[in-house]
């Protein structure tokens, strides 16, 4: 059975500080009867996985809303409040949820009650501290300062229940202490279903990179020690790299990247931890449905992402004359192979089919239809996708290492060769050259990432390019823009493929018309996609052509003085008058 399925359901979704933190876990385990054997400790810590890793429904949110992919890479027919600058202050909830922490802290307070030797108990305590570090690093990224609770609270603990938020600096130092304990005491054997020493190193590299870059690029918060966190990130990633336990998955260049996300069983060469599903057990997620069904907003990847993929020879697509008006078939030729394994490109075939399929505008608003994570057509129904979803992947660790070193100014070509080069090698792309990148920074990327600067500007931009491409739709986009202080990109107009106007279009280069953009009298051509100009598709310049534009008449906005942190819910401020709202939320 899938190990990440919860064995125990501990706690509930509660709101209100006093309600969240004073409830006993809703299970039969108590301090007096639940921690007497190793098996009881094991059963308890398994309850953490469902609490901290998206469940069968949450897996959909992982790719579409929870981490903000809709805000920068994926385009839907509607806009979220985060994209319009109209995010409301919630009455309750809004991410200010503490029941998962209560579950973890209950274990930390009681794990030793059974009198078992620390050689047994510490490996389970390490799991609890891993999940507490994961919980708090997410809360800090979301809200900034938050109250730190190291144990479960009782009704009588009014001073703690109603205290002010603790400084971010204190909380993150406590998070580092937790993850260091986890690294020291978790097992070192590979296990795609349970956290290990290596998962803990990966998590440390992740949240320390976030914290270091957030402190560096947000001087308005006056947070110290940015370089200390960047160094902690680099050191954690280096320890994992040097261990030799993981490597990048190898296969044919035209399928190797795709296979990482369509495999039914996690590819253990590269995947440290995955959410697993099972057709046999009828445990599924919805990624196929959400990327192929016309009823779900017809998601599509956006133009600036597609422009970011390099040519197959390592040169920049955006340096090519006429790149901005290049039509779909031409722009997809001779590109980084990850593009055609992420976007439905010419020559695409479903995993369970032999028929070549052009992009289906019934399933995309931009023309760039997402195929990462998409399996065979048999899994397209609602709740029928069985493939594993990676949660921690070695590729991310390699990118964390390269970025942290570049931000510190200590990056070398050797560092790039033991990190980014591995990602390029497996798809047959030239290695990243540090000197060449720094001597000629990409103006296309520099115009997006306006806060990056310094002697390492060129290579830093290239690492960000690599990160966006390699990790697209894996839940990093929102946090990356927040930590880099590049929220202005959320207000940019979403664009799709370029069309010179109405007419017949061959999208896959086979000589047959796949799409007609029409105006006036509707064509009667059979077996061809028909899009009415101005109704089914909007081009920048109308009949004169241009890129597809989506949600053109909905103003987008991002407030630099407010939107890098989320607001605290009204109910919490009323219950606890010592809590203060985040800046400029009212």
NUDOGU-787985 format. One record per residue (C-alpha): x, y, z; residue in one letter. Coordinates in steps of 0.001 Angstrom, whole numbers, padded with zeros to 6 digits, always signed. Example, Ala and Ser with C-alpha at 12.3 -4.5 7.8 and 13.67 -1.06 7.14 Angstrom:
REM residues 2
+012300-004500+007800a+013670-001060+007140s
//
This chain:
REM residues 586
+000000+000000+000000x+001114+003536-000662x+003180+004474+002371x+002303+008139+002199x-001347+007384+002947x-002063+008432+006490x-002254+005697+009099x-003705+008038+011698x-005828+011129+011354x-004543+013461+014030x-006243+016798+014554x-008627+018582+012232x-008759+021714+010141x-009295+024238+012907x-009363+028013+012952x-008791+030544+015662x-005628+030574+017761x-007270+029324+020928x-009159+026615+019021x-006226+025386+016990x-003668+025055+019700x-005626+023680+022641x-007192+020600+021020x-005940+017115+021785x-005207+015001+018683x-008288+013154+017480x-006937+009631+017833x-006624+006946+020427x-002988+007729+021145x-002429+009532+024460x+000774+010242+026391x-000081+007309+028649x-000704+004582+026083x+000700+005519+022715x+004504+005625+022783x+005494+002298+024279x+006763+000470+021189x+008702+001353+018096x+005731+000375+015952x+003540+002928+017741x+006126+005636+017064x+006251+004580+013421x+002467+004655+013056x+002276+008114+014585x+004941+009752+012419x+003330+008349+009276x+000400+010637+010015x+002656+013604+009221x+002912+012801+005524x-000687+013519+004597x-000644+016648+006730x+002391+018149+005027x+002258+016653+001518x-000737+017403-000726x-003351+014663-000742x-005131+013226-003753x-007076+016468-004226x-004298+018706-002954x-002011+017318-005644x-004083+019262-008149x-003525+022451-006195x+000205+021768-006094x+000352+022472-009803x-002378+025068-010206x-002868+027332-007219x-001308+026351-003923x+002179+027523-004880x+001147+030122-007427x+002081+028481-010710x-000938+030197-012256x+000743+033483-011466x+003762+033121-013715x+003912+029987-015858x+000425+028634-016377x-002454+030629-017846x-006170+030065-017241x-009212+031833-018655x-009660+033623-015322x-007343+035475-012974x-006769+034860-009280x-006984+037728-006759x-003194+037493-006384x-002822+038404-010054x-005187+041372-010011x-003926+042866-006763x-007387+042358-005233x-006438+039716-002711x-008911+040046+000191x-008019+039838+003850x-009617+036541+004879x-011979+036370+007810x-010373+033076+008823x-007988+030551+007312x-005926+032047+004511x-003050+029706+005381x-002992+030659+009090x-003593+027032+010077x-001880+025322+013016x-003417+021870+013383x-000520+020192+011548x+001943+021789+013954x-000138+020616+016902x+000119+017048+015659x+003912+017253+015324x+004455+019033+018633x+002296+016498+020462x+004662+013785+019280x+007790+015799+020173x+006438+016355+023684x+005582+012694+024264x+007819+010480+022135x+009994+009458+025133x+007100+008466+027445x+007550+004789+026644x+011125+004761+027947x+012591+003405+024720x+016286+003905+024039x+017254+007020+022074x+018779+004798+019386x+015146+003959+018585x+013283+007145+019465x+015613+009722+017878x+015007+008529+014326x+011271+009172+014802x+011888+012436+016620x+013984+013386+013578x+010973+012809+011304x+008865+015068+013521x+011498+017808+013480x+011804+017515+009701x+008083+018177+009339x+008146+020999+011869x+010949+022629+009881x+008931+022180+006682x+005820+023632+008326x+007521+026693+009780x+009630+027490+006726x+006382+027602+004751x+004640+029788+007314x+007536+032253+007357x+007595+032430+003557x+003863+033154+003633x+003525+035546+006575x+006993+036671+007731x+006989+036788+011534x+004928+034007+013147x+004601+032713+016720x+007048+029912+017470x+005582+026997+019419x+007912+024186+020449x+005241+022125+022220x+001480+021515+022319x-000542+024019+024291x-003272+023503+026842x-006287+025731+027448x-004518+027212+030449x-001487+028339+028404x-003008+031731+027772x+000287+033624+027662x+001502+031465+024776x-001867+031238+023045x-002234+034991+022912x+001358+036102+022458x+002697+038338+019697x+004417+036965+016633x+008036+035996+017186x+010670+037626+014987x+011378+035882+011712x+015047+035681+012689x+014263+033677+015838x+011865+031370+014034x+014249+030590+011183x+017132+029906+013559x+014849+027426+015322x+013939+025878+011967x+017637+025405+011174x+018113+023689+014552x+015236+021317+013768x+016513+020387+010336x+020043+019861+011623x+018706+017379+014171x+016812+015629+011390x+019922+015443+009207x+021923+013969+012087x+019405+011279+013054x+017415+010238+009972x+018351+007089+008100x+020728+007237+005143x+019072+004596+002959x+017153+005712-000121x+013392+005689+000355x+011042+007472-002052x+008143+007094+000403x+009689+008293+003661x+011964+011165+004652x+015643+010413+005052x+018858+012242+005846x+019006+013161+002155x+015470+014557+002095x+016379+016689+005095x+019468+018039+003325x+017309+018823+000287x+014761+020650+002442x+017522+022635+004140x+018988+023649+000796x+015499+024749-000298x+014400+026895+002613x+017838+028377+003293x+018036+029489-000337x+014609+031083+000003x+015565+032820+003227x+018972+033994+002027x+017686+035475-001213x+014594+036960+000440x+016796+038785+002937x+019165+039902+000177x+016524+041229-002207x+014175+042725+000407x+016155+045389+002275x+012845+046961+003357x+012456+044208+005971x+015925+044875+007449x+016713+041180+007906x+020349+040248+008673x+022486+037259+007733x+021443+036767+004119x+024835+035300+003264x+024746+032959+006251x+021567+031357+004919x+022929+031237+001382x+026006+029444+002684x+023848+027012+004679x+021933+026258+001488x+025108+025700-000514x+026615+023517+002222x+023514+021323+002504x+023351+020864-001268x+027100+020147-001419x+026778+017478+001275x+024075+015743-000754x+026037+016061-004001x+029243+014773-002416x+027483+011759-000916x+027020+010253-004374x+023737+008669-003272x+021677+010347-006010x+022289+011158-009634x+020350+012569-012551x+018164+010007-014270x+019557+008867-017648x+017601+007759-020707x+017079+008843-024324x+017255+012628-024590x+013823+012913-026213x+012002+011153-023347x+014268+011337-020282x+012749+014498-018802x+009154+013472-019527x+009638+010054-017954x+010500+011559-014575x+006924+012815-014275x+004889+010149-016060x+006396+007112-014327x+003966+005109-012225x+006760+004309-009781x+009115+007119-008690x+012505+007008-010413x+014701+006473-007379x+017947+007536-009092x+016768+011130-008858x+013566+011325-006817x+014164+011657-003074x+010518+011750-002012x+007343+011325-004030x+003632+011225-003604x+002547+007818-004885x-000774+006688-006351x-002218+003348-007387x-004772+002197-009942x-005014-001081-008035x-005912+000715-004802x-008010+003322-006649x-005911+006209-005335x-005500+008871-008019x-004872+012540-008711x-006305+014812-011405x-003375+016198-013392x-004409+014589-016700x-007924+015953-016382x-006759+019420-015410x-004403+019678-018386x-006549+018099-021103x-010187+018809-020246x-011740+021938-021793x-013938+022313-018700x-011033+023377-016470x-010042+026800-017743x-008068+025388-020698x-004647+025901-019056x-001678+026846-021193x+001924+027783-020626x+002810+031369-021418x+005010+032986-024038x+007859+034315-021903x+008462+030812-020526x+008584+029321-024029x+010927+032112-025153x+013272+031233-022280x+014179+027789-023631x+017550+027843-025393x+018294+026497-028823x+019627+022938-028988x+023155+024294-029580x+022961+026400-026394x+022424+029744-028120x+019589+032035-027062x+016285+031788-028917x+015591+035453-028188x+018778+036425-030062x+017403+034986-033302x+016182+037596-035816x+012399+037607-035962x+011932+035373-032918x+008996+037471-031679x+006919+036820-034825x+007932+033219-035361x+004993+030872-035739x+004458+027757-033653x+006040+025085-035837x+009163+027122-036509x+009701+028258-032924x+009582+024660-031719x+012424+023480-033944x+015927+022726-032597x+015163+023820-029051x+016194+022476-025655x+014576+018996-025653x+012786+019770-022402x+010505+022132-024323x+008895+019357-026369x+008651+017242-023202x+006805+020033-021399x+004721+021542-024216x+002675+019634-026809x+005017+020216-029770x+005093+018922-033377x+005463+015137-033341x+003728+014681-029991x+002130+011304-029255x+000247+010248-026159x+002007+007626-024051x-000609+005029-024954x-001058+006025-028609x+000785+006018-031912x-001057+008889-033605x+000792+012195-033910x-001331+014975-032410x-001113+018742-032981x-001783+021159-030082x-005449+020998-029066x-006930+024436-028497x-009815+022765-026695x-007315+022242-023881x-005190+025397-023979x-005810+029132-024150x-002262+029968-025264x-001391+027263-027799x+001283+025937-025438x-000454+022897-023968x+001166+021406-020874x+002133+017725-021191x+004478+017412-018219x+002846+014874-015852x+000334+013886-018583x+000072+010147-019187x-002116+008148-021577x-005622+009057-022679x-007031+006289-020500x-006242+008487-017475x-007964+011661-018717x-011147+011284-016684x-011609+013203-013458x-009590+011542-010698x-007888+008902-012820x-004195+009851-012982x-002013+007185-011293x+001529+008478-011935x+003813+009402-009041x+004374+013097-008299x+007896+014029-007154x+008064+016221-004040x+011865+016409-003669x+014073+015873-006684x+017872+015858-006987x+017659+018337-009873x+016318+020974-007491x+019240+020415-005122x+021713+020930-007980x+020015+024190-008896x+019867+025335-005266x+023613+024750-005010x+024465+026706-008155x+022194+029625-007277x+023369+029929-003683x+027021+029945-004790x+026299+032513-007509x+024531+034789-005027x+027454+034466-002619x+029937+035334-005371x+031829+032067-004798x+030565+030135-007833x+033210+028472-010016x+033074+026636-013309x+033741+023457-011329x+030599+024158-009286x+028568+024524-012470x+030041+021339-013891x+028943+019301-010857x+025441+020797-010850x+023824+022447-013878x+025968+020506-016333x+024352+017261-015176x+020921+018578-016155x+022201+019721-019536x+024123+016487-020218x+021127+014211-019948x+019224+016087-022649x+022254+016569-024895x+022644+020312-024301x+025999+022163-024082x+027272+022917-020594x+026780+026358-019062x+029935+028451-019423x+030373+030888-016569x+032805+033256-018256x+030746+033452-021447x+027518+034083-019518x+029032+036864-017421x+030624+038544-020426x+027298+038720-022262x+024261+038698-019934x+020984+037907-021668x+019053+041194-022145x+015749+039309-022415x+016174+037827-018929x+017727+040983-017503x+014570+042894-018453x+012536+040447-016360x+014781+040030-013339x+015402+043683-012626x+016970+043294-009186x+019760+040913-010199x+023106+042646-010598x+026836+042373-010032x+029780+040600-011604x+027857+037314-011670x+024784+038803-013364x+025095+036757-016550x+025503+033376-014897x+022874+034178-012266x+020360+034908-015014x+021257+031635-016713x+020762+029706-013472x+017345+031316-013069x+016539+030332-016645x+017594+026762-015911x+015542+026705-012727x+012395+027977-014399x+012681+025444-017221x+013730+022407-015199x+011249+022931-012351x+008283+024333-014246x+004948+023319-012723x+006608+021711-009702x+005410+024395-007315x+008344+026833-007130x+007312+029750-009340x+005485+031879-006776x+008128+031572-004066x+010910+032249-006559x+009357+035546-007645x+008685+036504-004032x+012223+035868-002822x+013800+037588-005827x+011558+040651-005318x+010246+040295-008861x+006531+040456-008096x+006090+042988-010898x+006175+040048-013321x+002773+038979-011997x+001294+042122-013525x+002615+041397-017032x+000140+040587-019795x-000200+036873-020407x+000613+035985-023994x+000430+032878-026128x+001502+031773-029597x+001920+034208-032496x-000425+034291-035510x-000202+036884-038312x-004004+037083-038487x-006926+035047-039760x-006152+032076-041960x-005324+028383-042133x-002478+027041-039991x-000448+023839-040063x+000739+023503-036470x+002794+020336-036789x+004344+020744-040252x+002708+017728-041866x+001169+019713-044724x-002391+019529-043418x-004406+022350-041854x-004852+021864-038104x-006365+025222-037154x-008363+027981-038797x-008670+031423-037228x-011696+032988-038875x-013803+036096-038937x-017084+036688-040730x-018498+033467-042158x-017657+030348-040180x-015737+027767-042246x-017224+024318-042738x-013885+022512-043007x-014253+019122-041259x-011824+017763-038642x-010106+021133-038189x-010007+023301-035059x-011959+026526-035605x-011294+029685-033574x-013322+032829-034176x-011167+035930-033946x-012233+038153-031082x-014416+035470-029509x-012512+032191-029257x-009110+033813-029570x-007866+037390-029151x-004742+038584-030966x-002807+041650-029823x-003544+043598-032991x-006840+042039-033964x-007055+041124-037647x-003492+042420-038093x-002279+039552-035931x+000049+039231-032975x+000409+037020-029975x-002634+035502-028351x-003538+037613-025319x-005573+036263-022411x-007681+038236-019936x-006726+041372-021875x-009358+043603-020296x-008759+042567-016691x-006222+044912-015037x-003358+043106-013326x-001516+044629-010407x+001106+043808-007790x+001732+046118-004837x+005422+046189-004009x+004713+047702-000586x+002343+044924+000476x+002050+041791-001608x+005284+039963-000771x+003587+038784+002431x+000079+037461+002898x-002393+039075+005318x-003342+037615+008672x-007046+036709+008911x-009376+039129+010686x-010573+036527+013171x-007050+035950+014480x-006483+039665+015027x-009730+039892+016986x-008938+036840+019114x-005383+037942+019842x-004868+041696+020077x-001089+041217+020277x-000993+040079+016675x-000273+042883+014222x-001338+042860+010571x+001351+042708+007877x+002376+046091+006412x-000195+047986+004317x-002941+045377+004625x-006127+046980+005863x
//
